[in-house]
Amino acid sequence: MPKYRPIEQPVVIEASGSDLINLALKGRELVADFLIPGDSQRVLRVQFERVEIIRTLDEMPLSTEDEETPNEGLISNHFGYLVDGAFFWNQQSWAFKINFPTARHFRFITGWTCLDVITNGEPKLSISNV
């Protein structure tokens, strides 16, 4: 069963009203900007110094990805999570898991686009001007 652990955000946003508006991968560094509903001047920025695997997808496939397994810890309209046991993580190869034994899975959920990140690092969330 996937277990979601909410991560702290610098601002509370209505995640269902947000969307991924910019995604930049330079080398292994990831920067993702998400809309802050009601704020046209700023974005919620998520950064990782190094990522191993990323995936973006529409919210609909995510909601049907593991439809028979209940999700523990999801909070209505919360944006970011550390996730244990999700389908995306479970589909990674044993070779990957051996080579990156401390890697973890983070998920950022919006009403339109969701971002999955597998990394050894921690996300840095901040507010940035557009």
Backbone atoms as SQL, in Angstrom:
CREATE TABLE atoms (id INTEGER PRIMARY KEY, chain TEXT, resi INTEGER, resn TEXT, atom TEXT, x REAL, y REAL, z REAL);
INSERT INTO atoms VALUES
  (1, 'A', 1, 'MET', 'N', 0.844, -1.169, 0.000),
  (2, 'A', 1, 'MET', 'CA', 0.000, 0.000, 0.000),
  (3, 'A', 1, 'MET', 'C', 0.899, 1.244, 0.000),
  (4, 'A', 2, 'PRO', 'N', 0.673, 2.174, -0.920),
  (5, 'A', 2, 'PRO', 'CA', 1.452, 3.413, -0.902),
  (6, 'A', 2, 'PRO', 'C', 1.203, 4.206, 0.380),
  (7, 'A', 3, 'LYS', 'N', 2.272, 4.702, 0.957),
  (8, 'A', 3, 'LYS', 'CA', 2.158, 5.535, 2.151),
  (9, 'A', 3, 'LYS', 'C', 2.713, 6.914, 1.815),
  (10, 'A', 4, 'TYR', 'N', 1.877, 7.907, 1.950),
  (11, 'A', 4, 'TYR', 'CA', 2.231, 9.287, 1.645),
  (12, 'A', 4, 'TYR', 'C', 2.551, 10.018, 2.934),
  (13, 'A', 5, 'ARG', 'N', 3.713, 10.682, 2.950),
  (14, 'A', 5, 'ARG', 'CA', 4.085, 11.516, 4.088),
  (15, 'A', 5, 'ARG', 'C', 4.220, 12.948, 3.582),
  (16, 'A', 6, 'PRO', 'N', 3.325, 13.831, 4.020),
  (17, 'A', 6, 'PRO', 'CA', 3.348, 15.215, 3.530),
  (18, 'A', 6, 'PRO', 'C', 4.673, 15.897, 3.864),
  (19, 'A', 7, 'ILE', 'N', 5.167, 16.711, 2.925),
  (20, 'A', 7, 'ILE', 'CA', 6.347, 17.516, 3.193),
  (21, 'A', 7, 'ILE', 'C', 5.907, 18.963, 3.355),
  (22, 'A', 8, 'GLU', 'N', 6.674, 19.698, 4.151),
  (23, 'A', 8, 'GLU', 'CA', 6.349, 21.095, 4.414),
  (24, 'A', 8, 'GLU', 'C', 6.542, 21.945, 3.182),
  (25, 'A', 9, 'GLN', 'N', 5.680, 22.943, 3.050),
  (26, 'A', 9, 'GLN', 'CA', 5.722, 23.878, 1.935),
  (27, 'A', 9, 'GLN', 'C', 5.892, 25.282, 2.501),
  (28, 'A', 10, 'PRO', 'N', 6.553, 26.172, 1.751),
  (29, 'A', 10, 'PRO', 'CA', 6.713, 27.542, 2.244),
  (30, 'A', 10, 'PRO', 'C', 5.417, 28.350, 2.191),
  (31, 'A', 11, 'VAL', 'N', 4.441, 27.862, 1.446),
  (32, 'A', 11, 'VAL', 'CA', 3.143, 28.511, 1.358),
  (33, 'A', 11, 'VAL', 'C', 2.100, 27.418, 1.124),
  (34, 'A', 12, 'VAL', 'N', 0.943, 27.579, 1.744),
  (35, 'A', 12, 'VAL', 'CA', -0.132, 26.619, 1.529),
  (36, 'A', 12, 'VAL', 'C', -0.828, 27.004, 0.224),
  (37, 'A', 13, 'ILE', 'N', -0.929, 26.031, -0.676),
  (38, 'A', 13, 'ILE', 'CA', -1.620, 26.284, -1.931),
  (39, 'A', 13, 'ILE', 'C', -2.736, 25.270, -2.109),
  (40, 'A', 14, 'GLU', 'N', -3.716, 25.631, -2.914),
  (41, 'A', 14, 'GLU', 'CA', -4.752, 24.695, -3.307),
  (42, 'A', 14, 'GLU', 'C', -4.172, 23.883, -4.463),
  (43, 'A', 15, 'ALA', 'N', -3.664, 22.704, -4.159),
  (44, 'A', 15, 'ALA', 'CA', -2.943, 21.907, -5.148),
  (45, 'A', 15, 'ALA', 'C', -3.793, 21.590, -6.363),
  (46, 'A', 16, 'SER', 'N', -5.097, 21.387, -6.182),
  (47, 'A', 16, 'SER', 'CA', -5.954, 21.058, -7.318),
  (48, 'A', 16, 'SER', 'C', -6.074, 22.224, -8.296),
  (49, 'A', 17, 'GLY', 'N', -5.774, 23.444, -7.851),
  (50, 'A', 17, 'GLY', 'CA', -5.813, 24.610, -8.727),
  (51, 'A', 17, 'GLY', 'C', -4.460, 24.970, -9.292),
  (52, 'A', 18, 'SER', 'N', -3.434, 24.213, -8.963),
  (53, 'A', 18, 'SER', 'CA', -2.089, 24.490, -9.421),
  (54, 'A', 18, 'SER', 'C', -1.768, 23.664, -10.666),
  (55, 'A', 19, 'ASP', 'N', -0.610, 23.944, -11.268),
  (56, 'A', 19, 'ASP', 'CA', -0.135, 23.183, -12.415),
  (57, 'A', 19, 'ASP', 'C', 1.370, 23.387, -12.544),
  (58, 'A', 20, 'LEU', 'N', 2.045, 22.436, -13.145),
  (59, 'A', 20, 'LEU', 'CA', 3.465, 22.548, -13.457),
  (60, 'A', 20, 'LEU', 'C', 3.601, 23.459, -14.668),
  (61, 'A', 21, 'ILE', 'N', 4.344, 24.566, -14.527),
  (62, 'A', 21, 'ILE', 'CA', 4.457, 25.498, -15.647),
  (63, 'A', 21, 'ILE', 'C', 5.861, 25.561, -16.229),
  (64, 'A', 22, 'ASN', 'N', 6.848, 25.050, -15.513),
  (65, 'A', 22, 'ASN', 'CA', 8.218, 25.033, -16.033),
  (66, 'A', 22, 'ASN', 'C', 8.965, 23.871, -15.398),
  (67, 'A', 23, 'LEU', 'N', 9.696, 23.137, -16.240),
  (68, 'A', 23, 'LEU', 'CA', 10.492, 22.015, -15.769),
  (69, 'A', 23, 'LEU', 'C', 11.828, 22.090, -16.483),
  (70, 'A', 24, 'ALA', 'N', 12.907, 22.223, -15.712),
  (71, 'A', 24, 'ALA', 'CA', 14.243, 22.340, -16.300),
  (72, 'A', 24, 'ALA', 'C', 15.169, 21.330, -15.641),
  (73, 'A', 25, 'LEU', 'N', 15.829, 20.549, -16.482),
  (74, 'A', 25, 'LEU', 'CA', 16.810, 19.578, -16.021),
  (75, 'A', 25, 'LEU', 'C', 18.133, 19.953, -16.651),
  (76, 'A', 26, 'LYS', 'N', 19.088, 20.345, -15.803),
  (77, 'A', 26, 'LYS', 'CA', 20.413, 20.728, -16.275),
  (78, 'A', 26, 'LYS', 'C', 21.405, 19.777, -15.624),
  (79, 'A', 27, 'GLY', 'N', 21.956, 18.874, -16.439),
  (80, 'A', 27, 'GLY', 'CA', 22.766, 17.810, -15.858),
  (81, 'A', 27, 'GLY', 'C', 21.853, 16.938, -15.031),
  (82, 'A', 28, 'ARG', 'N', 22.110, 16.848, -13.766),
  (83, 'A', 28, 'ARG', 'CA', 21.254, 16.081, -12.846),
  (84, 'A', 28, 'ARG', 'C', 20.438, 16.983, -11.921),
  (85, 'A', 29, 'GLU', 'N', 20.577, 18.318, -12.081),
  (86, 'A', 29, 'GLU', 'CA', 19.839, 19.261, -11.244),
  (87, 'A', 29, 'GLU', 'C', 18.463, 19.521, -11.851),
  (88, 'A', 30, 'LEU', 'N', 17.440, 19.514, -10.999),
  (89, 'A', 30, 'LEU', 'CA', 16.068, 19.709, -11.439),
  (90, 'A', 30, 'LEU', 'C', 15.479, 20.956, -10.797),
  (91, 'A', 31, 'VAL', 'N', 14.811, 21.769, -11.617),
  (92, 'A', 31, 'VAL', 'CA', 14.050, 22.918, -11.129),
  (93, 'A', 31, 'VAL', 'C', 12.662, 22.823, -11.743),
  (94, 'A', 32, 'ALA', 'N', 11.640, 22.830, -10.899),
  (95, 'A', 32, 'ALA', 'CA', 10.254, 22.758, -11.354),
  (96, 'A', 32, 'ALA', 'C', 9.466, 23.902, -10.721),
  (97, 'A', 33, 'ASP', 'N', 8.738, 24.648, -11.542),
  (98, 'A', 33, 'ASP', 'CA', 7.911, 25.752, -11.058),
  (99, 'A', 33, 'ASP', 'C', 6.446, 25.389, -11.194),
  (100, 'A', 34, 'PHE', 'N', 5.698, 25.670, -10.125),
  (101, 'A', 34, 'PHE', 'CA', 4.274, 25.371, -10.084),
  (102, 'A', 34, 'PHE', 'C', 3.491, 26.652, -9.818),
  (103, 'A', 35, 'LEU', 'N', 2.328, 26.776, -10.468),
  (104, 'A', 35, 'LEU', 'CA', 1.452, 27.921, -10.238),
  (105, 'A', 35, 'LEU', 'C', 1.019, 27.976, -8.780),
  (106, 'A', 36, 'ILE', 'N', 0.962, 29.180, -8.261),
  (107, 'A', 36, 'ILE', 'CA', 0.323, 29.421, -6.965),
  (108, 'A', 36, 'ILE', 'C', -1.036, 30.006, -7.303),
  (109, 'A', 37, 'PRO', 'N', -2.120, 29.254, -7.119),
  (110, 'A', 37, 'PRO', 'CA', -3.438, 29.765, -7.487),
  (111, 'A', 37, 'PRO', 'C', -3.717, 31.129, -6.837),
  (112, 'A', 38, 'GLY', 'N', -4.145, 32.074, -7.661),
  (113, 'A', 38, 'GLY', 'CA', -4.465, 33.408, -7.174),
  (114, 'A', 38, 'GLY', 'C', -3.278, 34.350, -7.097),
  (115, 'A', 39, 'ASP', 'N', -2.098, 33.906, -7.481),
  (116, 'A', 39, 'ASP', 'CA', -0.893, 34.742, -7.417),
  (117, 'A', 39, 'ASP', 'C', -0.174, 34.679, -8.766),
  (118, 'A', 40, 'SER', 'N', -0.374, 35.691, -9.589),
  (119, 'A', 40, 'SER', 'CA', 0.219, 35.698, -10.932),
  (120, 'A', 40, 'SER', 'C', 1.665, 36.195, -10.946),
  (121, 'A', 41, 'GLN', 'N', 2.177, 36.639, -9.804),
  (122, 'A', 41, 'GLN', 'CA', 3.530, 37.191, -9.738),
  (123, 'A', 41, 'GLN', 'C', 4.576, 36.215, -9.203),
  (124, 'A', 42, 'ARG', 'N', 4.126, 35.145, -8.555),
  (125, 'A', 42, 'ARG', 'CA', 5.073, 34.225, -7.935),
  (126, 'A', 42, 'ARG', 'C', 4.724, 32.775, -8.264),
  (127, 'A', 43, 'VAL', 'N', 5.727, 31.898, -8.131),
  (128, 'A', 43, 'VAL', 'CA', 5.549, 30.459, -8.323),
  (129, 'A', 43, 'VAL', 'C', 6.123, 29.725, -7.125),
  (130, 'A', 44, 'LEU', 'N', 5.657, 28.511, -6.933),
  (131, 'A', 44, 'LEU', 'CA', 6.238, 27.615, -5.938),
  (132, 'A', 44, 'LEU', 'C', 7.304, 26.806, -6.664),
  (133, 'A', 45, 'ARG', 'N', 8.553, 26.979, -6.273),
  (134, 'A', 45, 'ARG', 'CA', 9.684, 26.334, -6.944),
  (135, 'A', 45, 'ARG', 'C', 10.150, 25.133, -6.130),
  (136, 'A', 46, 'VAL', 'N', 10.343, 24.023, -6.827),
  (137, 'A', 46, 'VAL', 'CA', 10.876, 22.804, -6.233),
  (138, 'A', 46, 'VAL', 'C', 12.212, 22.521, -6.919),
  (139, 'A', 47, 'GLN', 'N', 13.268, 22.364, -6.115),
  (140, 'A', 47, 'GLN', 'CA', 14.599, 22.117, -6.663),
  (141, 'A', 47, 'GLN', 'C', 15.227, 20.891, -6.014),
  (142, 'A', 48, 'PHE', 'N', 15.962, 20.156, -6.824),
  (143, 'A', 48, 'PHE', 'CA', 16.775, 19.046, -6.353),
  (144, 'A', 48, 'PHE', 'C', 18.162, 19.232, -6.931),
  (145, 'A', 49, 'GLU', 'N', 19.199, 19.057, -6.116),
  (146, 'A', 49, 'GLU', 'CA', 20.567, 19.167, -6.615),
  (147, 'A', 49, 'GLU', 'C', 20.904, 18.043, -7.585),
  (148, 'A', 50, 'ARG', 'N', 20.337, 16.865, -7.328),
  (149, 'A', 50, 'ARG', 'CA', 20.622, 15.712, -8.187),
  (150, 'A', 50, 'ARG', 'C', 19.416, 14.777, -8.166),
  (151, 'A', 51, 'VAL', 'N', 18.948, 14.413, -9.342),
  (152, 'A', 51, 'VAL', 'CA', 17.861, 13.443, -9.448),
  (153, 'A', 51, 'VAL', 'C', 18.338, 12.251, -10.261),
  (154, 'A', 52, 'GLU', 'N', 17.742, 11.113, -10.022),
  (155, 'A', 52, 'GLU', 'CA', 18.076, 9.904, -10.773),
  (156, 'A', 52, 'GLU', 'C', 17.003, 9.590, -11.812),
  (157, 'A', 53, 'ILE', 'N', 15.732, 9.721, -11.431),
  (158, 'A', 53, 'ILE', 'CA', 14.613, 9.429, -12.331),
  (159, 'A', 53, 'ILE', 'C', 13.532, 10.468, -12.087),
  (160, 'A', 54, 'ILE', 'N', 12.942, 10.985, -13.175),
  (161, 'A', 54, 'ILE', 'CA', 11.780, 11.858, -13.046),
  (162, 'A', 54, 'ILE', 'C', 10.686, 11.363, -13.978),
  (163, 'A', 55, 'ARG', 'N', 9.454, 11.705, -13.634),
  (164, 'A', 55, 'ARG', 'CA', 8.311, 11.375, -14.477),
  (165, 'A', 55, 'ARG', 'C', 7.279, 12.468, -14.297),
  (166, 'A', 56, 'THR', 'N', 6.709, 12.931, -15.390),
  (167, 'A', 56, 'THR', 'CA', 5.559, 13.820, -15.324),
  (168, 'A', 56, 'THR', 'C', 4.392, 13.102, -15.983),
  (169, 'A', 57, 'LEU', 'N', 3.220, 13.317, -15.439),
  (170, 'A', 57, 'LEU', 'CA', 2.036, 12.731, -16.039),
  (171, 'A', 57, 'LEU', 'C', 0.799, 13.497, -15.619),
  (172, 'A', 58, 'ASP', 'N', -0.229, 13.311, -16.393),
  (173, 'A', 58, 'ASP', 'CA', -1.516, 13.904, -16.103),
  (174, 'A', 58, 'ASP', 'C', -2.053, 13.287, -14.817),
  (175, 'A', 59, 'GLU', 'N', -2.860, 14.020, -14.096),
  (176, 'A', 59, 'GLU', 'CA', -3.417, 13.530, -12.835),
  (177, 'A', 59, 'GLU', 'C', -4.273, 12.294, -13.042),
  (178, 'A', 60, 'MET', 'N', -4.988, 12.204, -14.164),
  (179, 'A', 60, 'MET', 'CA', -5.905, 11.077, -14.375),
  (180, 'A', 60, 'MET', 'C', -5.178, 9.730, -14.387),
  (181, 'A', 61, 'PRO', 'N', -4.091, 9.541, -15.157),
  (182, 'A', 61, 'PRO', 'CA', -3.389, 8.251, -15.065),
  (183, 'A', 61, 'PRO', 'C', -2.876, 7.959, -13.663),
  (184, 'A', 62, 'LEU', 'N', -2.463, 8.992, -12.939),
  (185, 'A', 62, 'LEU', 'CA', -1.978, 8.785, -11.581),
  (186, 'A', 62, 'LEU', 'C', -3.091, 8.227, -10.701),
  (187, 'A', 63, 'SER', 'N', -4.298, 8.760, -10.847),
  (188, 'A', 63, 'SER', 'CA', -5.389, 8.331, -9.977),
  (189, 'A', 63, 'SER', 'C', -5.861, 6.915, -10.292),
  (190, 'A', 64, 'THR', 'N', -5.561, 6.407, -11.477),
  (191, 'A', 64, 'THR', 'CA', -5.968, 5.044, -11.820),
  (192, 'A', 64, 'THR', 'C', -4.795, 4.070, -11.852),
  (193, 'A', 65, 'GLU', 'N', -3.599, 4.545, -11.536),
  (194, 'A', 65, 'GLU', 'CA', -2.386, 3.735, -11.636),
  (195, 'A', 65, 'GLU', 'C', -2.422, 2.501, -10.752),
  (196, 'A', 66, 'ASP', 'N', -2.954, 2.634, -9.578),
  (197, 'A', 66, 'ASP', 'CA', -2.959, 1.537, -8.611),
  (198, 'A', 66, 'ASP', 'C', -4.324, 1.519, -7.936),
  (199, 'A', 67, 'GLU', 'N', -5.361, 1.393, -8.746),
  (200, 'A', 67, 'GLU', 'CA', -6.718, 1.643, -8.277),
  (201, 'A', 67, 'GLU', 'C', -7.227, 0.697, -7.199),
  (202, 'A', 68, 'GLU', 'N', -6.649, -0.490, -7.069),
  (203, 'A', 68, 'GLU', 'CA', -7.143, -1.424, -6.065),
  (204, 'A', 68, 'GLU', 'C', -6.439, -1.281, -4.725),
  (205, 'A', 69, 'THR', 'N', -5.427, -0.439, -4.661),
  (206, 'A', 69, 'THR', 'CA', -4.670, -0.271, -3.425),
  (207, 'A', 69, 'THR', 'C', -5.007, 1.071, -2.798),
  (208, 'A', 70, 'PRO', 'N', -5.474, 1.075, -1.553),
  (209, 'A', 70, 'PRO', 'CA', -5.754, 2.365, -0.912),
  (210, 'A', 70, 'PRO', 'C', -4.459, 3.140, -0.664),
  (211, 'A', 71, 'ASN', 'N', -4.573, 4.447, -0.677),
  (212, 'A', 71, 'ASN', 'CA', -3.427, 5.319, -0.429),
  (213, 'A', 71, 'ASN', 'C', -3.512, 5.854, 0.987),
  (214, 'A', 72, 'GLU', 'N', -2.501, 5.576, 1.782),
  (215, 'A', 72, 'GLU', 'CA', -2.479, 6.005, 3.178),
  (216, 'A', 72, 'GLU', 'C', -1.731, 7.329, 3.292),
  (217, 'A', 73, 'GLY', 'N', -2.349, 8.302, 3.955),
  (218, 'A', 73, 'GLY', 'CA', -1.675, 9.552, 4.249),
  (219, 'A', 73, 'GLY', 'C', -1.965, 10.701, 3.296),
  (220, 'A', 74, 'LEU', 'N', -2.719, 10.461, 2.218),
  (221, 'A', 74, 'LEU', 'CA', -3.058, 11.564, 1.317),
  (222, 'A', 74, 'LEU', 'C', -3.937, 12.573, 2.037),
  (223, 'A', 75, 'ILE', 'N', -3.636, 13.840, 1.836),
  (224, 'A', 75, 'ILE', 'CA', -4.400, 14.934, 2.433),
  (225, 'A', 75, 'ILE', 'C', -5.022, 15.724, 1.293),
  (226, 'A', 76, 'SER', 'N', -6.297, 15.994, 1.393),
  (227, 'A', 76, 'SER', 'CA', -6.991, 16.741, 0.349),
  (228, 'A', 76, 'SER', 'C', -6.281, 18.049, 0.046),
  (229, 'A', 77, 'ASN', 'N', -5.956, 18.255, -1.229),
  (230, 'A', 77, 'ASN', 'CA', -5.344, 19.488, -1.741),
  (231, 'A', 77, 'ASN', 'C', -3.930, 19.748, -1.236),
  (232, 'A', 78, 'HIS', 'N', -3.250, 18.749, -0.688),
  (233, 'A', 78, 'HIS', 'CA', -1.852, 18.938, -0.298),
  (234, 'A', 78, 'HIS', 'C', -0.977, 18.702, -1.527),
  (235, 'A', 79, 'PHE', 'N', 0.140, 19.382, -1.615),
  (236, 'A', 79, 'PHE', 'CA', 0.960, 19.436, -2.813),
  (237, 'A', 79, 'PHE', 'C', 2.104, 18.422, -2.867),
  (238, 'A', 80, 'GLY', 'N', 2.897, 18.281, -1.818),
  (239, 'A', 80, 'GLY', 'CA', 4.110, 17.492, -1.894),
  (240, 'A', 80, 'GLY', 'C', 4.189, 16.384, -0.863),
  (241, 'A', 81, 'TYR', 'N', 4.738, 15.238, -1.297),
  (242, 'A', 81, 'TYR', 'CA', 4.828, 14.067, -0.428),
  (243, 'A', 81, 'TYR', 'C', 6.134, 13.304, -0.636),
  (244, 'A', 82, 'LEU', 'N', 6.570, 12.653, 0.407),
  (245, 'A', 82, 'LEU', 'CA', 7.547, 11.574, 0.333),
  (246, 'A', 82, 'LEU', 'C', 6.687, 10.310, 0.311),
  (247, 'A', 83, 'VAL', 'N', 6.923, 9.431, -0.660),
  (248, 'A', 83, 'VAL', 'CA', 6.033, 8.290, -0.866),
  (249, 'A', 83, 'VAL', 'C', 6.811, 6.984, -0.724),
  (250, 'A', 84, 'ASP', 'N', 6.230, 6.064, 0.006),
  (251, 'A', 84, 'ASP', 'CA', 6.787, 4.717, 0.142),
  (252, 'A', 84, 'ASP', 'C', 5.829, 3.725, -0.496),
  (253, 'A', 85, 'GLY', 'N', 6.365, 2.826, -1.317),
  (254, 'A', 85, 'GLY', 'CA', 5.572, 1.716, -1.839),
  (255, 'A', 85, 'GLY', 'C', 4.622, 2.035, -2.979),
  (256, 'A', 86, 'ALA', 'N', 4.830, 3.130, -3.696),
  (257, 'A', 86, 'ALA', 'CA', 3.956, 3.463, -4.822),
  (258, 'A', 86, 'ALA', 'C', 4.305, 2.604, -6.035),
  (259, 'A', 87, 'PHE', 'N', 3.372, 2.459, -6.936),
  (260, 'A', 87, 'PHE', 'CA', 3.554, 1.678, -8.155),
  (261, 'A', 87, 'PHE', 'C', 4.797, 2.134, -8.924),
  (262, 'A', 88, 'PHE', 'N', 5.001, 3.439, -9.052),
  (263, 'A', 88, 'PHE', 'CA', 6.144, 3.984, -9.781),
  (264, 'A', 88, 'PHE', 'C', 7.463, 3.490, -9.173),
  (265, 'A', 89, 'TRP', 'N', 7.569, 3.544, -7.863),
  (266, 'A', 89, 'TRP', 'CA', 8.770, 3.061, -7.187),
  (267, 'A', 89, 'TRP', 'C', 8.928, 1.553, -7.372),
  (268, 'A', 90, 'ASN', 'N', 7.855, 0.828, -7.191),
  (269, 'A', 90, 'ASN', 'CA', 7.911, -0.634, -7.278),
  (270, 'A', 90, 'ASN', 'C', 8.305, -1.126, -8.663),
  (271, 'A', 91, 'GLN', 'N', 8.086, -0.329, -9.696),
  (272, 'A', 91, 'GLN', 'CA', 8.416, -0.721, -11.063),
  (273, 'A', 91, 'GLN', 'C', 9.889, -0.502, -11.415),
  (274, 'A', 92, 'GLN', 'N', 10.647, 0.121, -10.535),
  (275, 'A', 92, 'GLN', 'CA', 12.067, 0.339, -10.820),
  (276, 'A', 92, 'GLN', 'C', 12.814, -0.990, -10.671),
  (277, 'A', 93, 'SER', 'N', 13.868, -1.141, -11.454),
  (278, 'A', 93, 'SER', 'CA', 14.592, -2.414, -11.497),
  (279, 'A', 93, 'SER', 'C', 15.341, -2.695, -10.197),
  (280, 'A', 94, 'TRP', 'N', 15.585, -3.966, -9.954),
  (281, 'A', 94, 'TRP', 'CA', 16.374, -4.352, -8.787),
  (282, 'A', 94, 'TRP', 'C', 17.785, -3.787, -8.912),
  (283, 'A', 95, 'ALA', 'N', 18.311, -3.696, -10.149),
  (284, 'A', 95, 'ALA', 'CA', 19.655, -3.144, -10.348),
  (285, 'A', 95, 'ALA', 'C', 19.707, -1.686, -9.917),
  (286, 'A', 96, 'PHE', 'N', 18.670, -0.924, -10.256),
  (287, 'A', 96, 'PHE', 'CA', 18.619, 0.474, -9.824),
  (288, 'A', 96, 'PHE', 'C', 18.608, 0.553, -8.301),
  (289, 'A', 97, 'LYS', 'N', 17.773, -0.234, -7.666),
  (290, 'A', 97, 'LYS', 'CA', 17.634, -0.187, -6.211),
  (291, 'A', 97, 'LYS', 'C', 18.923, -0.617, -5.499),
  (292, 'A', 98, 'ILE', 'N', 19.694, -1.521, -6.103),
  (293, 'A', 98, 'ILE', 'CA', 20.975, -1.926, -5.530),
  (294, 'A', 98, 'ILE', 'C', 21.998, -0.797, -5.666),
  (295, 'A', 99, 'ASN', 'N', 21.988, -0.128, -6.813),
  (296, 'A', 99, 'ASN', 'CA', 22.958, 0.953, -7.063),
  (297, 'A', 99, 'ASN', 'C', 22.615, 2.249, -6.337),
  (298, 'A', 100, 'PHE', 'N', 21.356, 2.432, -5.985),
  (299, 'A', 100, 'PHE', 'CA', 20.923, 3.644, -5.279),
  (300, 'A', 100, 'PHE', 'C', 20.106, 3.240, -4.053),
  (301, 'A', 101, 'PRO', 'N', 20.751, 2.601, -3.074),
  (302, 'A', 101, 'PRO', 'CA', 20.012, 2.047, -1.933),
  (303, 'A', 101, 'PRO', 'C', 19.358, 3.095, -1.033),
  (304, 'A', 102, 'THR', 'N', 19.804, 4.345, -1.077),
  (305, 'A', 102, 'THR', 'CA', 19.204, 5.368, -0.224),
  (306, 'A', 102, 'THR', 'C', 18.239, 6.281, -0.997),
  (307, 'A', 103, 'ALA', 'N', 17.984, 5.946, -2.251),
  (308, 'A', 103, 'ALA', 'CA', 17.061, 6.761, -3.053),
  (309, 'A', 103, 'ALA', 'C', 15.652, 6.701, -2.472),
  (310, 'A', 104, 'ARG', 'N', 14.950, 7.816, -2.632),
  (311, 'A', 104, 'ARG', 'CA', 13.561, 7.914, -2.162),
  (312, 'A', 104, 'ARG', 'C', 12.705, 8.531, -3.245),
  (313, 'A', 105, 'HIS', 'N', 11.410, 8.364, -3.095),
  (314, 'A', 105, 'HIS', 'CA', 10.440, 8.805, -4.092),
  (315, 'A', 105, 'HIS', 'C', 9.635, 9.992, -3.525),
  (316, 'A', 106, 'PHE', 'N', 9.683, 11.108, -4.255),
  (317, 'A', 106, 'PHE', 'CA', 8.881, 12.285, -3.917),
  (318, 'A', 106, 'PHE', 'C', 7.831, 12.474, -4.997),
  (319, 'A', 107, 'ARG', 'N', 6.647, 12.924, -4.604),
  (320, 'A', 107, 'ARG', 'CA', 5.557, 13.172, -5.555),
  (321, 'A', 107, 'ARG', 'C', 4.952, 14.546, -5.265),
  (322, 'A', 108, 'PHE', 'N', 4.766, 15.304, -6.354),
  (323, 'A', 108, 'PHE', 'CA', 4.151, 16.629, -6.281),
  (324, 'A', 108, 'PHE', 'C', 2.896, 16.584, -7.140),
  (325, 'A', 109, 'ILE', 'N', 1.748, 16.827, -6.505),
  (326, 'A', 109, 'ILE', 'CA', 0.449, 16.607, -7.137),
  (327, 'A', 109, 'ILE', 'C', -0.260, 17.936, -7.375),
  (328, 'A', 110, 'THR', 'N', -0.714, 18.140, -8.612),
  (329, 'A', 110, 'THR', 'CA', -1.547, 19.301, -8.930),
  (330, 'A', 110, 'THR', 'C', -2.828, 18.793, -9.589),
  (331, 'A', 111, 'GLY', 'N', -3.685, 19.713, -9.978),
  (332, 'A', 111, 'GLY', 'CA', -4.922, 19.328, -10.644),
  (333, 'A', 111, 'GLY', 'C', -4.731, 18.862, -12.071),
  (334, 'A', 112, 'TRP', 'N', -3.572, 19.160, -12.655),
  (335, 'A', 112, 'TRP', 'CA', -3.352, 18.807, -14.056),
  (336, 'A', 112, 'TRP', 'C', -2.110, 17.941, -14.257),
  (337, 'A', 113, 'THR', 'N', -0.980, 18.372, -13.746),
  (338, 'A', 113, 'THR', 'CA', 0.269, 17.657, -13.990),
  (339, 'A', 113, 'THR', 'C', 0.901, 17.267, -12.660),
  (340, 'A', 114, 'CYS', 'N', 1.360, 16.031, -12.585),
  (341, 'A', 114, 'CYS', 'CA', 2.026, 15.559, -11.385),
  (342, 'A', 114, 'CYS', 'C', 3.472, 15.225, -11.716),
  (343, 'A', 115, 'LEU', 'N', 4.346, 15.407, -10.732),
  (344, 'A', 115, 'LEU', 'CA', 5.770, 15.178, -10.908),
  (345, 'A', 115, 'LEU', 'C', 6.242, 14.153, -9.884),
  (346, 'A', 116, 'ASP', 'N', 6.856, 13.074, -10.380),
  (347, 'A', 116, 'ASP', 'CA', 7.492, 12.079, -9.526),
  (348, 'A', 116, 'ASP', 'C', 8.996, 12.244, -9.662),
  (349, 'A', 117, 'VAL', 'N', 9.703, 12.189, -8.536),
  (350, 'A', 117, 'VAL', 'CA', 11.153, 12.335, -8.527),
  (351, 'A', 117, 'VAL', 'C', 11.737, 11.243, -7.642),
  (352, 'A', 118, 'ILE', 'N', 12.721, 10.526, -8.183),
  (353, 'A', 118, 'ILE', 'CA', 13.479, 9.571, -7.378),
  (354, 'A', 118, 'ILE', 'C', 14.884, 10.129, -7.251),
  (355, 'A', 119, 'THR', 'N', 15.332, 10.273, -6.002),
  (356, 'A', 119, 'THR', 'CA', 16.581, 10.955, -5.710),
  (357, 'A', 119, 'THR', 'C', 17.146, 10.487, -4.375),
  (358, 'A', 120, 'ASN', 'N', 18.417, 10.738, -4.164),
  (359, 'A', 120, 'ASN', 'CA', 19.045, 10.539, -2.863),
  (360, 'A', 120, 'ASN', 'C', 18.944, 11.800, -2.015),
  (361, 'A', 121, 'GLY', 'N', 18.601, 12.920, -2.651),
  (362, 'A', 121, 'GLY', 'CA', 18.594, 14.205, -1.967),
  (363, 'A', 121, 'GLY', 'C', 17.247, 14.599, -1.396),
  (364, 'A', 122, 'GLU', 'N', 17.225, 15.831, -0.934),
  (365, 'A', 122, 'GLU', 'CA', 16.019, 16.431, -0.358),
  (366, 'A', 122, 'GLU', 'C', 15.527, 17.535, -1.285),
  (367, 'A', 123, 'PRO', 'N', 14.217, 17.728, -1.371),
  (368, 'A', 123, 'PRO', 'CA', 13.718, 18.847, -2.164),
  (369, 'A', 123, 'PRO', 'C', 13.896, 20.164, -1.424),
  (370, 'A', 124, 'LYS', 'N', 14.135, 21.215, -2.183),
  (371, 'A', 124, 'LYS', 'CA', 14.154, 22.567, -1.643),
  (372, 'A', 124, 'LYS', 'C', 12.944, 23.272, -2.247),
  (373, 'A', 125, 'LEU', 'N', 12.006, 23.664, -1.410),
  (374, 'A', 125, 'LEU', 'CA', 10.823, 24.377, -1.862),
  (375, 'A', 125, 'LEU', 'C', 10.946, 25.831, -1.474),
  (376, 'A', 126, 'SER', 'N', 10.649, 26.712, -2.423),
  (377, 'A', 126, 'SER', 'CA', 10.745, 28.144, -2.173),
  (378, 'A', 126, 'SER', 'C', 9.734, 28.873, -3.042),
  (379, 'A', 127, 'ILE', 'N', 9.568, 30.147, -2.736),
  (380, 'A', 127, 'ILE', 'CA', 8.722, 31.019, -3.549),
  (381, 'A', 127, 'ILE', 'C', 9.643, 31.831, -4.433),
  (382, 'A', 128, 'SER', 'N', 9.298, 31.917, -5.717),
  (383, 'A', 128, 'SER', 'CA', 10.122, 32.656, -6.663),
  (384, 'A', 128, 'SER', 'C', 9.245, 33.589, -7.486),
  (385, 'A', 129, 'ASN', 'N', 9.798, 34.742, -7.850),
  (386, 'A', 129, 'ASN', 'CA', 9.049, 35.654, -8.722),
  (387, 'A', 129, 'ASN', 'C', 9.063, 35.114, -10.143),
  (388, 'A', 130, 'VAL', 'N', 7.981, 35.387, -10.857),
  (389, 'A', 130, 'VAL', 'CA', 7.857, 34.941, -12.246),
  (390, 'A', 130, 'VAL', 'C', 8.822, 35.711, -13.123);
